[in-house]
Amino acid sequence: MDRSRMMQRKMLGSLKGLHGTGVLVVGDLMLDRFIWGKVSRISPEAPVPVVDVQSETYVPGGAANVMTNLHALGAEVHVAGTVGQDREGRILLDLLSENGLNTQGIFPIKGKPTTLKTRIIAHSQQLVRVDREVRESVSASLTTKLLDSIERCLPRVKAIVIADYAKGVVSRDLIEGIVSAASKRHAGAIPVLVDPKTLDFSVYRGVDLIKPNQQEAAQAAHILISSHEDLRLAAERLLRDVECQAVLITRGEEGMSLFEKEHGFTHIPTTARQVYDVTGAGDTVMAVLALCLASGVDLVTAAHLSNHAAGVVVGKVGVSTVSLHELQEAITKDDP
């Protein structure tokens, strides 16, 4: 049996053990707003399209999108994060609750609005995105509250995802507290995975895995990546600087490349057949990776599964999730 068919069987077999596993999501919770419409003319005031609005929808974004992706895959989802004491914060909390997600670890805070990303879509194409956000760091006292909440969740989870969107929740103190708490579990260390945004990756020192895209990896490693050798050198530098066990670099149409401290390099080509929208694909990758590792799946198989999941969601317009059935179907269609 060739390697590709063996991997296909491993992936399909791994899906059976994912349901019901506990995963904790920590990070920047956001609200995504979509304005859907049609364009039939150009404005006489400026050379821009005029959008006739047909509908408007809200979906969880950022770390909240990681939560909904995990929930769609059957995970038991826990959270530690913040929202503003505003209309958008209430909408986000309601959306999560309506989807059956536990919001007990979310702290509403004064003076800092809920991050809102508004995308205007016409004819399945994103025309513009408008962001409303304040990026200042949360207070030290709130970081302590988040860590206390995280500690209480640990007995019920088997992996931690840190979704850092550089909106102020994730800090060096928070990372240090999570790494320390996760490493002290009597039942075994809990893997900590990070989707990074700050360019100073030393903030993430001690986590198990980081998942930058290629541009983020190049900037953090101070290496211009124009070849596979550059990619390898950048990953080796990040492994050393972050003192982590693995670096997964997502590379768009080139797929993703996994570098493990103990097992070397694995390249995973993209499975996307048609790309409509890459919004939220990174959140899907993190959700699948974390759930797989929490369920005892090896990292290479987990990376292949997350790659297939990303291939499914980029074929949808807007922030989307993938179900176990869709993932199984995608793996089966990709017949070696």
MARDRENDO-674600 format. One record per residue (C-alpha): residue number from 1; residue in three letters; x, y, z. Coordinates in nm, 4 decimals. Layout:
residues N
+-----+-----+----------+----------+----------+
:   k :   r :       xx :       yy :       zz :
+-----+-----+----------+----------+----------+
: NUM : ALA :        X :        Y :        Z :
...
+-----+-----+----------+----------+----------+
END
This chain:
residues 336
+-----+-----+----------+----------+----------+
:   k :   r :       xx :       yy :       zz :
+-----+-----+----------+----------+----------+
:   1 : MET :   0.0000 :   0.0000 :   0.0000 :
:   2 : ASP :   0.1471 :   0.3406 :  -0.0998 :
:   3 : ARG :   0.1932 :   0.6244 :   0.1490 :
:   4 : SER :  -0.0932 :   0.8397 :   0.0204 :
:   5 : ARG :  -0.3451 :   0.5558 :   0.0602 :
:   6 : MET :  -0.2071 :   0.4727 :   0.4051 :
:   7 : MET :  -0.2486 :   0.8373 :   0.5082 :
:   8 : GLN :  -0.6031 :   0.8416 :   0.3746 :
:   9 : ARG :  -0.6901 :   0.5389 :   0.5887 :
:  10 : LYS :  -0.5222 :   0.6926 :   0.8943 :
:  11 : MET :  -0.7205 :   1.0133 :   0.8509 :
:  12 : LEU :  -1.0517 :   0.8328 :   0.8105 :
:  13 : GLY :  -0.9767 :   0.6152 :   1.1125 :
:  14 : SER :  -0.8815 :   0.9190 :   1.3218 :
:  15 : LEU :  -1.2177 :   1.0897 :   1.2642 :
:  16 : LYS :  -1.3946 :   0.8275 :   1.4746 :
:  17 : GLY :  -1.2242 :   0.9366 :   1.7977 :
:  18 : LEU :  -1.2755 :   1.3126 :   1.7777 :
:  19 : HIS :  -1.6288 :   1.3495 :   1.9151 :
:  20 : GLY :  -1.6677 :   1.4730 :   2.2726 :
:  21 : THR :  -1.3046 :   1.5649 :   2.3423 :
:  22 : GLY :  -1.2502 :   1.8782 :   2.5533 :
:  23 : VAL :  -1.0577 :   2.1722 :   2.4026 :
:  24 : LEU :  -0.9999 :   2.5164 :   2.5557 :
:  25 : VAL :  -0.9872 :   2.8238 :   2.3309 :
:  26 : VAL :  -0.8081 :   3.1331 :   2.4645 :
:  27 : GLY :  -0.7734 :   3.4597 :   2.2787 :
:  28 : ASP :  -0.9319 :   3.7488 :   2.0939 :
:  29 : LEU :  -1.3050 :   3.6987 :   2.0448 :
:  30 : MET :  -1.4487 :   3.8981 :   1.7563 :
:  31 : LEU :  -1.7749 :   3.9535 :   1.5743 :
:  32 : ASP :  -1.7890 :   3.9248 :   1.1952 :
:  33 : ARG :  -2.0607 :   4.1168 :   1.0154 :
:  34 : PHE :  -2.1456 :   4.0408 :   0.6522 :
:  35 : ILE :  -2.3400 :   4.2801 :   0.4313 :
:  36 : TRP :  -2.4639 :   4.0949 :   0.1222 :
:  37 : GLY :  -2.5731 :   4.2753 :  -0.1900 :
:  38 : LYS :  -2.5555 :   4.3262 :  -0.5647 :
:  39 : VAL :  -2.3694 :   4.5738 :  -0.7803 :
:  40 : SER :  -2.5294 :   4.7054 :  -1.0978 :
:  41 : ARG :  -2.3733 :   5.0513 :  -1.1324 :
:  42 : ILE :  -2.0760 :   5.2712 :  -1.0464 :
:  43 : SER :  -2.1240 :   5.5723 :  -0.8195 :
:  44 : PRO :  -2.1331 :   5.9112 :  -0.9959 :
:  45 : GLU :  -1.9532 :   6.0575 :  -0.6934 :
:  46 : ALA :  -1.6401 :   5.8409 :  -0.7214 :
:  47 : PRO :  -1.5205 :   5.5405 :  -0.9256 :
:  48 : VAL :  -1.6571 :   5.2872 :  -0.6756 :
:  49 : PRO :  -1.9340 :   5.0269 :  -0.7020 :
:  50 : VAL :  -2.2746 :   5.0987 :  -0.5514 :
:  51 : VAL :  -2.3928 :   4.8014 :  -0.3451 :
:  52 : ASP :  -2.7663 :   4.7410 :  -0.3201 :
:  53 : VAL :  -2.7921 :   4.5706 :   0.0194 :
:  54 : GLN :  -3.0052 :   4.2538 :   0.0288 :
:  55 : SER :  -2.9228 :   4.1080 :   0.3698 :
:  56 : GLU :  -2.6976 :   4.1327 :   0.6726 :
:  57 : THR :  -2.5621 :   3.8509 :   0.8897 :
:  58 : TYR :  -2.3426 :   3.8155 :   1.1973 :
:  59 : VAL :  -2.1129 :   3.5217 :   1.2790 :
:  60 : PRO :  -1.8525 :   3.4594 :   1.5507 :
:  61 : GLY :  -1.5022 :   3.5593 :   1.4426 :
:  62 : GLY :  -1.1423 :   3.5232 :   1.5599 :
:  63 : ALA :  -1.1123 :   3.2962 :   1.8630 :
:  64 : ALA :  -1.4924 :   3.2651 :   1.8595 :
:  65 : ASN :  -1.4675 :   3.1163 :   1.5097 :
:  66 : VAL :  -1.2204 :   2.8585 :   1.6416 :
:  67 : MET :  -1.4872 :   2.7738 :   1.9018 :
:  68 : THR :  -1.7610 :   2.7254 :   1.6421 :
:  69 : ASN :  -1.5295 :   2.5126 :   1.4273 :
:  70 : LEU :  -1.4527 :   2.2881 :   1.7237 :
:  71 : HIS :  -1.8208 :   2.2649 :   1.8109 :
:  72 : ALA :  -1.9086 :   2.1681 :   1.4517 :
:  73 : LEU :  -1.6578 :   1.8818 :   1.4807 :
:  74 : GLY :  -1.8205 :   1.7534 :   1.7995 :
:  75 : ALA :  -1.5717 :   1.8830 :   2.0566 :
:  76 : GLU :  -1.6570 :   1.9899 :   2.4106 :
:  77 : VAL :  -1.5524 :   2.3551 :   2.3879 :
:  78 : HIS :  -1.4353 :   2.5801 :   2.6721 :
:  79 : VAL :  -1.3270 :   2.9436 :   2.6405 :
:  80 : ALA :  -1.1294 :   3.2201 :   2.8085 :
:  81 : GLY :  -1.1604 :   3.5656 :   2.6555 :
:  82 : THR :  -1.3307 :   3.9052 :   2.6635 :
:  83 : VAL :  -1.5976 :   4.1092 :   2.4882 :
:  84 : GLY :  -1.6953 :   4.4720 :   2.5256 :
:  85 : GLN :  -1.9989 :   4.5829 :   2.7214 :
:  86 : ASP :  -2.1701 :   4.6863 :   2.3999 :
:  87 : ARG :  -2.4284 :   4.5765 :   2.1445 :
:  88 : GLU :  -2.1714 :   4.3763 :   1.9472 :
:  89 : GLY :  -2.0607 :   4.1923 :   2.2598 :
:  90 : ARG :  -2.4207 :   4.0969 :   2.3364 :
:  91 : ILE :  -2.4740 :   3.9782 :   1.9786 :
:  92 : LEU :  -2.1599 :   3.7621 :   1.9966 :
:  93 : LEU :  -2.2546 :   3.6084 :   2.3318 :
:  94 : ASP :  -2.6060 :   3.5365 :   2.2021 :
:  95 : LEU :  -2.4690 :   3.3739 :   1.8851 :
:  96 : LEU :  -2.2414 :   3.1456 :   2.0851 :
:  97 : SER :  -2.5171 :   3.0521 :   2.3290 :
:  98 : GLU :  -2.7656 :   2.9855 :   2.0482 :
:  99 : ASN :  -2.5128 :   2.7451 :   1.8962 :
: 100 : GLY :  -2.4860 :   2.5555 :   2.2240 :
: 101 : LEU :  -2.1474 :   2.6917 :   2.3275 :
: 102 : ASN :  -2.0512 :   2.7609 :   2.6894 :
: 103 : THR :  -1.9704 :   3.1310 :   2.7434 :
: 104 : GLN :  -1.8837 :   3.1171 :   3.1156 :
: 105 : GLY :  -1.5179 :   3.2025 :   3.0549 :
: 106 : ILE :  -1.5954 :   3.5241 :   2.8645 :
: 107 : PHE :  -1.5520 :   3.8468 :   3.0621 :
: 108 : PRO :  -1.7396 :   4.1625 :   2.9474 :
: 109 : ILE :  -1.5170 :   4.4683 :   3.0024 :
: 110 : LYS :  -1.5849 :   4.8410 :   3.0044 :
: 111 : GLY :  -1.4097 :   5.0928 :   2.7845 :
: 112 : LYS :  -1.2926 :   4.8527 :   2.5164 :
: 113 : PRO :  -1.5368 :   4.7714 :   2.2352 :
: 114 : THR :  -1.5914 :   4.4260 :   2.0934 :
: 115 : THR :  -1.3795 :   4.3914 :   1.7789 :
: 116 : LEU :  -1.6132 :   4.4128 :   1.4777 :
: 117 : LYS :  -1.5094 :   4.3256 :   1.1228 :
: 118 : THR :  -1.7597 :   4.4255 :   0.8565 :
: 119 : ARG :  -1.7260 :   4.2700 :   0.5112 :
: 120 : ILE :  -1.9307 :   4.3873 :   0.2148 :
: 121 : ILE :  -1.9937 :   4.1017 :  -0.0292 :
: 122 : ALA :  -2.1410 :   4.1298 :  -0.3783 :
: 123 : HIS :  -2.1707 :   3.8443 :  -0.6280 :
: 124 : SER :  -1.9680 :   3.6163 :  -0.3967 :
: 125 : GLN :  -1.6779 :   3.8649 :  -0.3954 :
: 126 : GLN :  -1.5564 :   4.0682 :  -0.0981 :
: 127 : LEU :  -1.5456 :   4.4340 :  -0.2001 :
: 128 : VAL :  -1.4173 :   4.5919 :   0.1215 :
: 129 : ARG :  -1.3609 :   4.5184 :   0.4903 :
: 130 : VAL :  -1.4138 :   4.7755 :   0.7646 :
: 131 : ASP :  -1.2641 :   4.7094 :   1.1106 :
: 132 : ARG :  -1.3661 :   4.8655 :   1.4388 :
: 133 : GLU :  -1.1273 :   4.7757 :   1.7187 :
: 134 : VAL :  -0.9103 :   4.8936 :   2.0064 :
: 135 : ARG :  -0.5846 :   4.6981 :   2.0388 :
: 136 : GLU :  -0.4720 :   4.8010 :   2.3859 :
: 137 : SER :  -0.3769 :   4.5205 :   2.6235 :
: 138 : VAL :  -0.6186 :   4.4065 :   2.8899 :
: 139 : SER :  -0.5304 :   4.4881 :   3.2504 :
: 140 : ALA :  -0.3082 :   4.2714 :   3.4699 :
: 141 : SER :  -0.6061 :   4.2005 :   3.6968 :
: 142 : LEU :  -0.8106 :   4.0743 :   3.4026 :
: 143 : THR :  -0.5206 :   3.8545 :   3.2901 :
: 144 : THR :  -0.5245 :   3.7037 :   3.6398 :
: 145 : LYS :  -0.8996 :   3.6383 :   3.6095 :
: 146 : LEU :  -0.8460 :   3.4717 :   3.2722 :
: 147 : LEU :  -0.5732 :   3.2487 :   3.4159 :
: 148 : ASP :  -0.7965 :   3.1530 :   3.7088 :
: 149 : SER :  -1.0714 :   3.0590 :   3.4642 :
: 150 : ILE :  -0.8234 :   2.8597 :   3.2539 :
: 151 : GLU :  -0.7024 :   2.6690 :   3.5616 :
: 152 : ARG :  -1.0602 :   2.5668 :   3.6406 :
: 153 : CYS :  -1.1072 :   2.4330 :   3.2864 :
: 154 : LEU :  -0.7924 :   2.2195 :   3.2743 :
: 155 : PRO :  -0.9378 :   1.9018 :   3.4282 :
: 156 : ARG :  -1.1927 :   1.8915 :   3.1433 :
: 157 : VAL :  -0.9686 :   1.9626 :   2.8423 :
: 158 : LYS :  -0.6954 :   1.7794 :   2.6539 :
: 159 : ALA :  -0.5614 :   2.0639 :   2.4384 :
: 160 : ILE :  -0.5419 :   2.4438 :   2.4482 :
: 161 : VAL :  -0.5670 :   2.6727 :   2.1457 :
: 162 : ILE :  -0.4381 :   3.0291 :   2.1814 :
: 163 : ALA :  -0.5878 :   3.2393 :   1.9015 :
: 164 : ASP :  -0.3852 :   3.5601 :   1.9076 :
: 165 : TYR :  -0.5203 :   3.8325 :   1.6813 :
: 166 : ALA :  -0.3154 :   4.1057 :   1.8509 :
: 167 : LYS :  -0.6259 :   4.2715 :   1.9986 :
: 168 : GLY :  -0.4934 :   4.2799 :   2.3552 :
: 169 : VAL :  -0.5937 :   3.9558 :   2.5292 :
: 170 : VAL :  -0.2804 :   3.7483 :   2.4637 :
: 171 : SER :   0.0304 :   3.8669 :   2.6507 :
: 172 : ARG :   0.3602 :   3.7253 :   2.7689 :
: 173 : ASP :   0.2199 :   3.6868 :   3.1220 :
: 174 : LEU :  -0.0866 :   3.5017 :   2.9915 :
: 175 : ILE :   0.1273 :   3.2651 :   2.7809 :
: 176 : GLU :   0.3647 :   3.1955 :   3.0697 :
: 177 : GLY :   0.0726 :   3.1210 :   3.2994 :
: 178 : ILE :  -0.0915 :   2.8855 :   3.0484 :
: 179 : VAL :   0.2327 :   2.6988 :   2.9704 :
: 180 : SER :   0.3064 :   2.6562 :   3.3402 :
: 181 : ALA :  -0.0441 :   2.5345 :   3.4236 :
: 182 : ALA :  -0.0650 :   2.3005 :   3.1238 :
: 183 : SER :   0.2693 :   2.1367 :   3.2036 :
: 184 : LYS :   0.1701 :   2.0574 :   3.5624 :
: 185 : ARG :  -0.1358 :   1.8430 :   3.4934 :
: 186 : HIS :  -0.1078 :   1.5182 :   3.6874 :
: 187 : ALA :  -0.2737 :   1.3255 :   3.4054 :
: 188 : GLY :  -0.0047 :   1.4448 :   3.1617 :
: 189 : ALA :   0.0921 :   1.7709 :   2.9978 :
: 190 : ILE :  -0.1752 :   1.9404 :   2.7862 :
: 191 : PRO :  -0.0540 :   2.0469 :   2.4385 :
: 192 : VAL :  -0.0672 :   2.4228 :   2.3802 :
: 193 : LEU :  -0.1063 :   2.5456 :   2.0211 :
: 194 : VAL :  -0.0750 :   2.9084 :   1.9089 :
: 195 : ASP :  -0.1979 :   3.0933 :   1.6027 :
: 196 : PRO :   0.0446 :   3.3890 :   1.6264 :
: 197 : LYS :   0.0064 :   3.7519 :   1.5254 :
: 198 : THR :   0.2728 :   3.9521 :   1.7094 :
: 199 : LEU :   0.6091 :   3.9539 :   1.5296 :
: 200 : ASP :   0.7941 :   3.8932 :   1.8558 :
: 201 : PHE :   0.7505 :   3.5179 :   1.8753 :
: 202 : SER :   0.9491 :   3.5049 :   2.2010 :
: 203 : VAL :   0.6141 :   3.5886 :   2.3652 :
: 204 : TYR :   0.5072 :   3.2325 :   2.2826 :
: 205 : ARG :   0.8134 :   3.0628 :   2.4325 :
: 206 : GLY :   0.7377 :   2.7191 :   2.5737 :
: 207 : VAL :   0.4207 :   2.6359 :   2.3783 :
: 208 : ASP :   0.4111 :   2.3079 :   2.1875 :
: 209 : LEU :   0.3192 :   2.4282 :   1.8380 :
: 210 : ILE :   0.2922 :   2.7567 :   1.6509 :
: 211 : LYS :   0.1076 :   2.8011 :   1.3208 :
: 212 : PRO :   0.2219 :   3.1123 :   1.1345 :
: 213 : ASN :   0.1533 :   3.1714 :   0.7677 :
: 214 : GLN :   0.4561 :   3.2060 :   0.5426 :
: 215 : GLN :   0.4702 :   3.5844 :   0.5636 :
: 216 : GLU :   0.4469 :   3.5796 :   0.9441 :
: 217 : ALA :   0.7179 :   3.3120 :   0.9628 :
: 218 : ALA :   0.9479 :   3.5147 :   0.7368 :
: 219 : GLN :   0.8996 :   3.8322 :   0.9401 :
: 220 : ALA :   0.9434 :   3.6605 :   1.2769 :
: 221 : ALA :   1.2542 :   3.4701 :   1.1641 :
: 222 : HIS :   1.3970 :   3.7714 :   0.9744 :
: 223 : ILE :   1.4429 :   3.5547 :   0.6656 :
: 224 : LEU :   1.3161 :   3.6282 :   0.3143 :
: 225 : ILE :   1.1506 :   3.2999 :   0.2142 :
: 226 : SER :   1.1933 :   3.2371 :  -0.1574 :
: 227 : SER :   1.2916 :   2.8692 :  -0.1577 :
: 228 : HIS :   1.2404 :   2.5466 :   0.0357 :
: 229 : GLU :   1.5806 :   2.5982 :   0.1956 :
: 230 : ASP :   1.4737 :   2.9440 :   0.3188 :
: 231 : LEU :   1.1571 :   2.7867 :   0.4569 :
: 232 : ARG :   1.3566 :   2.5237 :   0.6431 :
: 233 : LEU :   1.5967 :   2.7813 :   0.7877 :
: 234 : ALA :   1.3072 :   3.0008 :   0.9031 :
: 235 : ALA :   1.1336 :   2.7063 :   1.0704 :
: 236 : GLU :   1.4542 :   2.5956 :   1.2438 :
: 237 : ARG :   1.5049 :   2.9466 :   1.3793 :
: 238 : LEU :   1.1466 :   2.9614 :   1.5075 :
: 239 : LEU :   1.1776 :   2.6170 :   1.6698 :
: 240 : ARG :   1.4896 :   2.7386 :   1.8502 :
: 241 : ASP :   1.3601 :   3.0838 :   1.9464 :
: 242 : VAL :   1.0188 :   2.9667 :   2.0683 :
: 243 : GLU :   1.1534 :   2.6441 :   2.2202 :
: 244 : CYS :   0.8520 :   2.4615 :   2.0809 :
: 245 : GLN :   0.8134 :   2.1096 :   1.9468 :
: 246 : ALA :   0.6705 :   2.1945 :   1.6062 :
: 247 : VAL :   0.6078 :   2.4756 :   1.3581 :
: 248 : LEU :   0.3294 :   2.4443 :   1.1003 :
: 249 : ILE :   0.3663 :   2.7064 :   0.8260 :
: 250 : THR :   0.0559 :   2.7590 :   0.6119 :
: 251 : ARG :   0.1415 :   2.8603 :   0.2553 :
: 252 : GLY :  -0.1836 :   2.9312 :   0.0717 :
: 253 : GLU :  -0.1974 :   2.7582 :  -0.2652 :
: 254 : GLU :   0.1312 :   2.5809 :  -0.1807 :
: 255 : GLY :  -0.0359 :   2.3925 :   0.1048 :
: 256 : MET :   0.1424 :   2.3744 :   0.4404 :
: 257 : SER :   0.4789 :   2.2631 :   0.5751 :
: 258 : LEU :   0.5268 :   2.0941 :   0.9121 :
: 259 : PHE :   0.8616 :   2.1081 :   1.0908 :
: 260 : GLU :   0.8972 :   1.8914 :   1.4008 :
: 261 : LYS :   1.1861 :   1.9179 :   1.6437 :
: 262 : GLU :   1.2176 :   1.5398 :   1.6709 :
: 263 : HIS :   1.0937 :   1.4167 :   1.3323 :
: 264 : GLY :   1.1965 :   1.6731 :   1.0703 :
: 265 : PHE :   1.0038 :   1.8109 :   0.7745 :
: 266 : THR :   0.6728 :   1.7117 :   0.6120 :
: 267 : HIS :   0.5208 :   1.9033 :   0.3184 :
: 268 : ILE :   0.1453 :   1.8770 :   0.2677 :
: 269 : PRO :   0.0106 :   1.9981 :  -0.0707 :
: 270 : THR :  -0.3166 :   2.1885 :  -0.0813 :
: 271 : THR :  -0.6408 :   1.9962 :  -0.1339 :
: 272 : ALA :  -0.8583 :   2.2957 :  -0.2257 :
: 273 : ARG :  -1.0289 :   2.2432 :  -0.5600 :
: 274 : GLN :  -1.1917 :   2.5846 :  -0.5846 :
: 275 : VAL :  -1.1228 :   2.8863 :  -0.3645 :
: 276 : TYR :  -1.4085 :   3.1288 :  -0.3036 :
: 277 : ASP :  -1.3028 :   3.2851 :   0.0263 :
: 278 : VAL :  -1.0062 :   3.2225 :   0.2599 :
: 279 : THR :  -1.1768 :   3.4033 :   0.5509 :
: 280 : GLY :  -1.1444 :   3.1963 :   0.8681 :
: 281 : ALA :  -0.9514 :   2.9085 :   0.7086 :
: 282 : GLY :  -0.6700 :   2.9493 :   0.9622 :
: 283 : ASP :  -0.9215 :   2.9143 :   1.2459 :
: 284 : THR :  -1.0421 :   2.5875 :   1.0942 :
: 285 : VAL :  -0.6846 :   2.4580 :   1.0717 :
: 286 : MET :  -0.6248 :   2.5382 :   1.4398 :
: 287 : ALA :  -0.9505 :   2.3764 :   1.5476 :
: 288 : VAL :  -0.8806 :   2.0512 :   1.3643 :
: 289 : LEU :  -0.5173 :   2.0385 :   1.4787 :
: 290 : ALA :  -0.6096 :   2.0916 :   1.8425 :
: 291 : LEU :  -0.8962 :   1.8436 :   1.8420 :
: 292 : CYS :  -0.6797 :   1.5796 :   1.6751 :
: 293 : LEU :  -0.3939 :   1.6214 :   1.9213 :
: 294 : ALA :  -0.6395 :   1.6221 :   2.2116 :
: 295 : SER :  -0.7750 :   1.2919 :   2.0809 :
: 296 : GLY :  -0.4340 :   1.1267 :   2.0532 :
: 297 : VAL :  -0.3847 :   1.1619 :   1.6767 :
: 298 : ASP :  -0.0206 :   1.1982 :   1.5686 :
: 299 : LEU :   0.0839 :   1.5421 :   1.4465 :
: 300 : VAL :   0.1482 :   1.4489 :   1.0821 :
: 301 : THR :  -0.1971 :   1.2927 :   1.0449 :
: 302 : ALA :  -0.3498 :   1.5901 :   1.2299 :
: 303 : ALA :  -0.1816 :   1.8313 :   0.9868 :
: 304 : HIS :  -0.3137 :   1.6360 :   0.6869 :
: 305 : LEU :  -0.6642 :   1.6431 :   0.8357 :
: 306 : SER :  -0.6452 :   2.0175 :   0.9018 :
: 307 : ASN :  -0.5296 :   2.0709 :   0.5440 :
: 308 : HIS :  -0.8355 :   1.8865 :   0.4119 :
: 309 : ALA :  -1.0602 :   2.0894 :   0.6441 :
: 310 : ALA :  -0.9115 :   2.4143 :   0.5113 :
: 311 : GLY :  -0.9752 :   2.2907 :   0.1579 :
: 312 : VAL :  -1.3436 :   2.2535 :   0.2435 :
: 313 : VAL :  -1.3972 :   2.5946 :   0.4064 :
: 314 : VAL :  -1.2201 :   2.7993 :   0.1365 :
: 315 : GLY :  -1.4798 :   2.6614 :  -0.1035 :
: 316 : LYS :  -1.7503 :   2.8479 :   0.0928 :
: 317 : VAL :  -1.8177 :   3.2220 :   0.0992 :
: 318 : GLY :  -1.7838 :   3.3933 :   0.4372 :
: 319 : VAL :  -1.6566 :   3.2612 :   0.7699 :
: 320 : SER :  -1.7445 :   2.8909 :   0.7687 :
: 321 : THR :  -1.7053 :   2.5672 :   0.9597 :
: 322 : VAL :  -1.6561 :   2.2078 :   0.8501 :
: 323 : SER :  -1.8430 :   1.9064 :   0.9876 :
: 324 : LEU :  -1.7040 :   1.5577 :   1.0423 :
: 325 : HIS :  -1.9225 :   1.4367 :   0.7536 :
: 326 : GLU :  -1.7831 :   1.7032 :   0.5183 :
: 327 : LEU :  -1.4304 :   1.6219 :   0.6263 :
: 328 : GLN :  -1.4837 :   1.2505 :   0.5697 :
: 329 : GLU :  -1.6324 :   1.3222 :   0.2294 :
: 330 : ALA :  -1.3380 :   1.5454 :   0.1317 :
: 331 : ILE :  -1.0842 :   1.2806 :   0.2338 :
: 332 : THR :  -1.2716 :   1.0098 :   0.0449 :
: 333 : LYS :  -1.2966 :   1.2233 :  -0.2708 :
: 334 : ASP :  -0.9225 :   1.2815 :  -0.2621 :
: 335 : ASP :  -0.8704 :   0.9206 :  -0.3696 :
: 336 : PRO :  -0.4983 :   0.8460 :  -0.4117 :
+-----+-----+----------+----------+----------+
END
